[in-house]
Amino acid sequence: MPSFTQVEQTFLVAIFSGVIATILFIAATDRAKGNVHRLATVEETQSGEVIFTALGGWLVLGE
């Protein structure tokens, strides 16, 4: 069984990478409607989610 700390960290990573990133992605995609260059930029920055998740883990969890 995972420890409580592992479960807590998994939950926080899920929040950072799943919920917050998805909300930001949808909002950015909505704002880029009608402009293919902006939409391409939004799509490209989705790969930056890994960096933001790692930063969140470092700042919040002290990893």
Z-matrix of the N, CA and C atoms (Angstrom, degrees):
N
C 1 1.461
C 2 1.531 1 108.81
N 3 1.330 2 116.13 1 139.04
C 4 1.463 3 118.99 2 176.82
C 5 1.536 4 110.42 3 -71.63
N 6 1.307 5 114.10 4 151.68
C 7 1.467 6 118.23 5 178.21
C 8 1.532 7 109.35 6 -73.91
N 9 1.321 8 114.94 7 166.71
C 10 1.459 9 120.23 8 179.21
C 11 1.526 10 110.61 9 -60.42
N 12 1.322 11 117.53 10 -38.69
C 13 1.466 12 121.93 11 179.52
C 14 1.521 13 111.11 12 -62.55
N 15 1.315 14 117.90 13 -40.70
C 16 1.454 15 121.12 14 178.24
C 17 1.526 16 111.30 15 -65.12
N 18 1.307 17 116.25 16 -41.75
C 19 1.468 18 120.34 17 178.07
C 20 1.525 19 109.98 18 -64.20
N 21 1.318 20 116.26 19 -43.22
C 22 1.459 21 121.09 20 179.16
C 23 1.532 22 110.85 21 -61.75
N 24 1.312 23 117.12 22 -44.82
C 25 1.462 24 120.82 23 179.70
C 26 1.523 25 111.27 24 -65.25
N 27 1.303 26 117.31 25 -40.24
C 28 1.460 27 121.20 26 177.43
C 29 1.521 28 110.68 27 -61.72
N 30 1.315 29 116.76 28 -41.71
C 31 1.462 30 121.32 29 178.09
C 32 1.525 31 111.08 30 -61.78
N 33 1.321 32 117.11 31 -45.79
C 34 1.461 33 120.63 32 -179.39
C 35 1.527 34 112.02 33 -65.50
N 36 1.306 35 117.29 34 -39.01
C 37 1.466 36 120.30 35 176.58
C 38 1.524 37 109.95 36 -63.46
N 39 1.321 38 116.93 37 -41.07
C 40 1.463 39 120.42 38 177.90
C 41 1.523 40 111.04 39 -61.85
N 42 1.328 41 117.20 40 -39.74
C 43 1.464 42 120.59 41 178.31
C 44 1.519 43 110.22 42 -64.53
N 45 1.351 44 116.46 43 -48.79
C 46 1.464 45 119.54 44 -178.41
C 47 1.524 46 111.89 45 -63.72
N 48 1.310 47 117.38 46 -47.57
C 49 1.456 48 119.69 47 -173.51
C 50 1.517 49 113.07 48 -84.56
N 51 1.292 50 117.65 49 -27.11
C 52 1.459 51 120.21 50 -176.83
C 53 1.505 52 114.38 51 -94.83
N 54 1.280 53 116.75 52 -64.22
C 55 1.459 54 121.40 53 -170.92
C 56 1.527 55 111.99 54 -75.51
N 57 1.320 56 117.23 55 -57.24
C 58 1.465 57 120.29 56 -175.11
C 59 1.522 58 111.13 57 -63.74
N 60 1.333 59 117.29 58 -47.23
C 61 1.459 60 120.60 59 -178.60
C 62 1.525 61 111.36 60 -63.58
N 63 1.319 62 117.68 61 -38.65
C 64 1.464 63 120.94 62 179.22
C 65 1.518 64 111.25 63 -65.60
N 66 1.315 65 117.22 64 -43.08
C 67 1.472 66 120.64 65 178.11
C 68 1.520 67 110.67 66 -61.56
N 69 1.327 68 116.90 67 -45.34
C 70 1.465 69 120.44 68 178.73
C 71 1.521 70 111.45 69 -64.18
N 72 1.319 71 117.80 70 -40.33
C 73 1.460 72 121.71 71 179.80
C 74 1.526 73 110.85 72 -64.11
N 75 1.305 74 117.45 73 -45.68
C 76 1.461 75 120.88 74 -179.73
C 77 1.527 76 110.66 75 -64.26
N 78 1.325 77 117.42 76 -41.53
C 79 1.465 78 120.85 77 178.72
C 80 1.524 79 110.93 78 -63.89
N 81 1.320 80 117.61 79 -42.74
C 82 1.461 81 120.88 80 179.67
C 83 1.520 82 111.01 81 -67.11
N 84 1.318 83 117.75 82 -40.45
C 85 1.463 84 121.05 83 178.11
C 86 1.524 85 110.49 84 -63.20
N 87 1.309 86 116.56 85 -40.08
C 88 1.455 87 120.95 86 178.93
C 89 1.528 88 111.44 87 -63.95
N 90 1.327 89 116.84 88 -40.20
C 91 1.465 90 121.13 89 179.89
C 92 1.526 91 112.27 90 -70.97
N 93 1.337 92 117.41 91 -22.87
C 94 1.465 93 121.59 92 -177.30
C 95 1.526 94 113.05 93 -91.23
N 96 1.300 95 118.07 94 5.72
C 97 1.466 96 121.34 95 -178.60
C 98 1.524 97 110.83 96 -54.48
N 99 1.324 98 114.86 97 135.78
C 100 1.452 99 120.21 98 175.72
C 101 1.521 100 115.15 99 83.86
N 102 1.319 101 118.68 100 -6.15
C 103 1.458 102 122.21 101 179.42
C 104 1.527 103 107.88 102 -125.10
N 105 1.346 104 115.80 103 102.62
C 106 1.464 105 119.69 104 -174.21
C 107 1.523 106 112.42 105 -65.01
N 108 1.323 107 118.23 106 -30.52
C 109 1.458 108 120.37 107 179.68
C 110 1.533 109 111.03 108 -69.04
N 111 1.319 110 116.08 109 -43.37
C 112 1.473 111 119.16 110 176.89
C 113 1.519 112 111.10 111 -66.26
N 114 1.328 113 115.93 112 -39.55
C 115 1.465 114 119.76 113 179.32
C 116 1.532 115 110.31 114 -63.38
N 117 1.322 116 117.28 115 -39.89
C 118 1.469 117 120.91 116 177.14
C 119 1.526 118 110.61 117 -63.18
N 120 1.324 119 116.74 118 -38.82
C 121 1.466 120 120.48 119 178.42
C 122 1.521 121 110.97 120 -64.81
N 123 1.319 122 116.15 121 -42.34
C 124 1.466 123 120.28 122 177.79
C 125 1.525 124 110.26 123 -61.53
N 126 1.321 125 116.51 124 -44.62
C 127 1.462 126 120.40 125 179.80
C 128 1.532 127 111.05 126 -62.79
N 129 1.336 128 116.80 127 -38.62
C 130 1.463 129 120.32 128 179.98
C 131 1.524 130 112.06 129 -66.80
N 132 1.321 131 116.32 130 -37.63
C 133 1.463 132 119.10 131 -176.90
C 134 1.525 133 112.79 132 -72.98
N 135 1.318 134 116.69 133 -11.73
C 136 1.464 135 119.19 134 177.86
C 137 1.527 136 110.36 135 -60.25
N 138 1.323 137 116.46 136 -31.90
C 139 1.471 138 119.11 137 178.90
C 140 1.526 139 111.41 138 -67.29
N 141 1.332 140 117.59 139 -19.02
C 142 1.455 141 121.55 140 177.01
C 143 1.510 142 113.52 141 -72.09
N 144 1.314 143 116.32 142 -4.82
C 145 1.468 144 120.51 143 179.26
C 146 1.527 145 111.29 144 -57.93
N 147 1.304 146 116.52 145 -34.71
C 148 1.466 147 120.64 146 -179.89
C 149 1.528 148 110.26 147 -61.31
N 150 1.321 149 116.30 148 -42.33
C 151 1.465 150 120.92 149 -179.76
C 152 1.524 151 110.47 150 -64.90
N 153 1.328 152 116.62 151 -45.59
C 154 1.463 153 119.72 152 -179.31
C 155 1.526 154 111.91 153 -64.96
N 156 1.312 155 116.76 154 -36.17
C 157 1.459 156 120.35 155 177.13
C 158 1.526 157 110.67 156 -66.02
N 159 1.323 158 116.00 157 -42.49
C 160 1.469 159 119.56 158 178.04
C 161 1.529 160 110.69 159 -64.23
N 162 1.327 161 117.32 160 -41.59
C 163 1.467 162 120.58 161 177.69
C 164 1.532 163 110.88 162 -63.75
N 165 1.322 164 115.87 163 -41.46
C 166 1.470 165 119.25 164 177.37
C 167 1.514 166 111.69 165 -61.00
N 168 1.326 167 116.55 166 -42.47
C 169 1.461 168 120.15 167 177.32
C 170 1.510 169 112.20 168 -63.52
N 171 1.309 170 116.12 169 -38.47
C 172 1.462 171 121.30 170 -179.88
C 173 1.530 172 110.50 171 -69.20
N 174 1.339 173 116.94 172 -46.45
C 175 1.460 174 120.72 173 -176.22
C 176 1.535 175 112.40 174 -73.85
N 177 1.313 176 117.18 175 -43.64
C 178 1.462 177 121.11 176 -174.38
C 179 1.530 178 111.72 177 -85.97
N 180 1.332 179 116.31 178 -43.33
C 181 1.453 180 120.28 179 -173.68
C 182 1.524 181 114.04 180 -97.09
N 183 1.317 182 116.41 181 -11.18
C 184 1.452 183 119.96 182 -179.49
C 185 1.512 184 113.61 183 69.69
N 186 1.331 185 116.77 184 30.79
C 187 1.475 186 121.02 185 -179.13
C 188 1.502 187 110.24 186 -75.03
